[in-house]
Amino acid sequence: MGILKTIIEDLSQPKSQDPAYRSCVDLIFNYPGVWAVINHRFIHALWVKKWHKLARILAGISNFLTRVDLHPAAVVGKRVFIDHATGIVIGETAIIGNDCLIYQGVTLGGVSLDKGKRHPTLEDGVVVGAGAKILGNITIGKGSKIGANSVVVKDVPPNSTAVGIPAKCVSGNTRPLEHNKLPDITKELLIYLIKKVENLECHGDSKIVLDKKYQEYIKSIKE
């Protein structure tokens, strides 16, 4: 009954998290990420029972059908929703907590050839934007958001938002779907540099105001 309840929760995720959901027909044909997670429930059980070859074969078939490369040994929590699914890669020692939301093109990858823990851990309620790469044995804290196309190589504290390459934590948090409201760190710094040059040339009083704004911006970035 435990795994059946978990699968029912998996099947309910599109309706609760995707405004494009219309019916059970959509669920069957248009949500490969849901089926990738459900397949993984059984494949991971085989892996735990040491049926490694069979688990790898079935994982390969699931990958072919769903376009999600999910290693049988990876640990996936409850109510995990992989939206759109195409191009997802989740490594062997990755751990995904409950209620996580992962968009297309995400990689939970390793940066080491060591046999031990070498892939990321996502704690409960993490949202990972499209195309983001989370690399190495790092932890993304509970309730945090990773901006689209960010490259994360360091731990992210709980309830934070990380953006950029390499990703930096910025103050505040956003709703899961509002990726367009994430700050552009590079753009902000370039604007500052341009204005700084203008002030150096003009020797105006606005230099003090600009420096104050810059210091406030730096404080908003958590190293």
Salt bridges, closest charged atoms under 4 A:
GLU9 OE2 - ARG79 NH1 3.38
ASP10 OD1 - ARG41 NH2 2.94
ASP83 OD1 - HIS84 NE2 3.89
GLU92 OE1 - ARG118 NH2 2.69
ASP99 OD1 - ARG79 NE 2.59
GLU178 OE2 - ARG175 NH1 3.96
GLU178 OE2 - LYS181 NZ 3.51
ASP211 OD1 - LYS196 NZ 2.97
ASP211 OD2 - LYS207 NZ 3.08
GLU223 OE1 - LYS168 NZ 3.23
